[in-house]
Amino acid sequence: MSRILLIEDEIVIRAELRRLLARHGHAVVEAGSIAEAEAEHELCAFDLVLADVRLPGAPGTELVGRCGSAPVVLMTSYATVKAAVEAVKRGAADYLSKPFDHDELVALVERHLASVRPEAAPPAPLAAPPAPPAPDGDELEGMVGGSAAMREVFAQVRKVAPSEATLLVVGEGGTGKETLARAVHRLSPRRQQPFVLVQCAAIPDAQIEGELFGYEAGAAAGALAARAGLCEAAEGGTLLLDEVGELPMKVQGRLLRFLQTGEVRRVGSTRARRADVRLIAATHRDLGAMVREGSFRSDLYFRLRVLEIRLPPLRERPGDAVRIAESLLKRRTRVMGQAPLALSAEARAAIAAAPWPGNVRELENAVHRAVVLAGGSAIERAHLGLDDPPRPPPPVSSASLRDGAPPSDSLEGYFRRFVLEHQDELTETEIARRLGISRKALWERRQRLGIPRPRS
Ligand SMILES: Nc1ncnc2c1ncn2[C@@H]1O[C@H](COP(=O)(O)OP(=O)(O)OP(=O)(O)O)[C@@H](O)[C@H]1O
């Protein structure tokens, strides 16, 4: 059993992470800030330290060099990626950009624990043996698919990866745009350098310019010190602008200049700096239509799509839903420390026939749910929840919320019900406040759980 120090000030997130790590056999000690952790514990006494970058008091990056041989893994949001990248350069073991998958977090923690204890006995045989590699051509850097459409996508990815040209990835929500961008980065000569993900839709319009390009001291209210932007944080590596269609016009102009000149000029500065960054942009929107409507600059559109890859929806990839489900099933049971599970013939047929409007992300949620419900036996059709009629969420009383009453089901289920029930009458700020999380965390969790914000 490894001892992990978890420092996170958002209570709901912390509880969720603690339960996740505990389920994987780790002893977790929690704190809401570095000061609190230091007051109660010896920082060097842990096998690994997992901390948010943004904390009350000192930021999580200050843990670097203070935790003995324990790897320090940082969790970042868009606003702190740069700080996290710098911290890795100074000795932090790694960073994870929110929103992240539970699987991703567990895999990263296990990897770092294993790397500090090469002599340690192998973990108890909880975990299933690693999945055999998918047959040649059916998998590329985490993307599974044997359909003709996906083989074509894999061929395009291999072709564009070594290039320096800007790439536009287009596809419906949940088709794997971010996964594809990461694959391009990993197959490119920039693979050893940072991959920086910017969720354009999650950053308030008033801040996005400064976040991307940095600013000089005094450039805006509250900008007390000069700060580098995410373009600079990605120096030498790849910058993914996810949901690029959400960028305000003013920022589109600045991005265009960056692409034309290869230079970044911080807000409030007259001095331009060269930035060696490969840009990948992703969107589920029809940018061509946005150009025609006048909400997206045509010159930027043409700059972005020097190279373009379209990810087909899952319903246009015959056979892939079952292939991906099997791969996700292996991944999920391995992460949960369970023996491998099989899909029954009926379950396979149901997966193949379902339309999957939420694409791979929806399939992933269905597999996750099925593993929990199957309780160790084969996955049946009923476990996938494909036949469930859409139900209005059961009421959650505000009294139980105030009392912080523990949900009878999972925290995610509780979150989902609360959001669905209240999103029509409460603002995002009010929902976040009543859940005890930040607006940013609310947005991130909506993304992860596939509960998009209703368009007003
Ligand atoms: N071809 C694939 N094979 C296996 N897993 C995949 C594949 N494509 C996507 N996934 C998984 O599905 C989930 C959603 O993928 P990803 O986040 O890349 O999609 P996206 O198009 O960027 O989503 P969104 O539009 O919601 O931002 C991720 O957990 C990813 O690992």
The ligand as an ORCA input file, in Angstrom:
! r2SCAN-3c Opt
* xyz 0 1
  N     -10.826      5.779    -31.266
  C     -10.873      5.706    -29.921
  N     -10.523      4.583    -29.291
  C     -10.575      4.471    -27.956
  N     -10.941      5.470    -27.139
  C     -11.276      6.641    -27.706
  C     -11.265      6.814    -29.111
  N     -11.674      8.077    -29.385
  C     -11.934      8.658    -28.205
  N     -11.697      7.810    -27.191
  C     -11.939      8.069    -25.769
  O     -13.197      8.749    -25.699
  C     -13.164      9.834    -24.794
  C     -13.521     11.111    -25.526
  O     -12.466     11.426    -26.432
  P     -11.943     12.921    -26.657
  O     -11.966     13.688    -25.393
  O     -10.665     12.820    -27.410
  O     -13.106     13.433    -27.604
  P     -13.434     14.920    -28.082
  O     -13.953     14.814    -29.467
  O     -12.232     15.789    -27.871
  O     -14.585     15.276    -27.049
  P     -15.326     16.692    -26.807
  O     -15.964     17.071    -28.101
  O     -16.332     16.343    -25.754
  O     -14.265     17.651    -26.351
  C     -11.763      9.857    -24.210
  O     -11.789      9.232    -22.950
  C     -10.930      9.034    -25.181
  O      -9.900      8.349    -24.526
*
